[in-house]
Structure formats: structure tokens, C-alpha cells
Amino acid sequence: MMISTEISASPDSAQWQSIDWKSVEPPVLKLQMRIA
């Protein structure tokens, strides 16, 4: 018998909400340009 369990990377959505997106966005955009 197989038992399926769901696994998520971050069970606590509060961690996602606590990210300061204004400070994260510029380096992410710069990295995207380097990858492209």
C-alpha cells in the first residue's frame, strides 16, 4: 500500500509574507538580466 503525503518547501506562509520585497527586487532583476 502506498501512502501519499504532500510536502511543501515552507509550511509557514508567514515566512513568505515577512520578506522585504522592495529590498529584494533590485538584485533579483539584476540577476535575471545576467541569466538572460
Backbone torsions as a table, in degrees:
resi	resn	phi	psi	omega
1	MET	NA	133.3	178.1
2	MET	-101.5	134.9	176.7
3	ILE	-113.8	124.7	-178.9
4	SER	-97.9	130.9	174.7
5	THR	-126.3	139.0	178.1
6	GLU	-87.0	136.5	179.0
7	ILE	-124.4	128.4	177.6
8	SER	-114.9	155.8	-178.5
9	ALA	-67.0	-36.3	-178.1
10	SER	-139.8	101.6	-178.5
11	PRO	-69.5	-19.6	-177.0
12	ASP	-101.9	104.9	-178.8
13	SER	-68.0	-14.8	178.0
14	ALA	-63.5	-31.8	177.3
15	GLN	-62.4	-42.7	180.0
16	TRP	-64.6	-41.4	-178.5
17	GLN	-70.3	-22.8	-176.3
18	SER	-83.3	-5.0	-179.9
19	ILE	-70.5	133.1	176.7
20	ASP	-83.8	90.9	-172.6
21	TRP	-65.6	-28.8	179.0
22	LYS	-65.2	-34.3	179.8
23	SER	-85.6	-21.0	-178.2
24	VAL	-86.3	-32.0	-173.1
25	GLU	-59.2	-48.1	-178.2
26	PRO	-58.2	-47.3	178.7
27	PRO	-66.0	-31.9	177.8
28	VAL	-66.4	-43.8	178.5
29	LEU	-62.7	-39.8	178.2
30	LYS	-63.8	-42.4	178.3
31	LEU	-64.5	-40.0	177.9
32	GLN	-60.9	-39.4	179.6
33	MET	-67.4	-35.8	178.4
34	ARG	-68.1	-35.1	-178.9
35	ILE	-73.3	-37.7	-174.6
36	ALA	-66.0	NA	NA
